[in-house]
Amino acid sequence: MNLPDAGASNCFVCGQQNPVGLQLNFRLEDDVCRSEFTPAKDHCGYDGVTHGGILFSALDDVMANWLFLKGHKAFTAKCDIRYHDALPVGTQVRLEGTCIKQKARLTQMRGIMVRTDNHATIAECEASFMMIRDG
């Protein structure tokens, strides 16, 4: 388990000390950032469907944590997301974040969310992250 540093301990998505957060755990495997998530009833938008903002937040963090687990701090500069299907609450998904390319302070990432039961893609996105300079 890779825990975020103290500065991220209250993060809504990965903060292990955030009592109302998602508390996702991220890990690097074969240069892919991975996590699993099962939305609860509190993550509902309507009619038992997980809120799109929750889906976006999880995808944003799986991409950002690819950088974080490699020792970089960055912020999301731009993100384009495509929702393919609704995600019923209580349905587990697999999250993956991969690097497309890096140039200077800008890193382009790809995130995908796939149901673990039927392997259907729920959402995918591409985002640009700006590296934070030290000092």
Phi, psi and omega in degrees: 000132178253110181270145176291161178288175183302330180292342181247008185296342178252010179304138180299324184271310187249356182292117182286346179258006179269107185293339179253004182276177180281334179053044178287146175253129181249147179214153175261129175223119179051045178064023175238130174276130185230153172197165174236153183209135173237108180294141180259175181300332178289351180259012185285140171267301177201156174044039177076014180259137179295136180299136180300329178293327176292317178299314180299315181300317180296318179293319178301317183287327179293328176286313181298324181286339171301315179291313183301316182290346174263007175091015181247144172251138184206167174231154180289122179265325182199145178213132173246122183241145177233120176268127181260331185201159175284151177244108177297140177301148182086000181258119182287141175234158174254134178249139177222135176235129180228153178273132175270310175194157177233138177211118181054238182270357185254132177236129176260130185236160174232136177235146179219145178235122185230134176297141179277340183280317183236003177064021177282138177283124179271314181202155174212156182207163170233139184217154173252133178242135177261124179292141177270126179284142176290147175091000000 
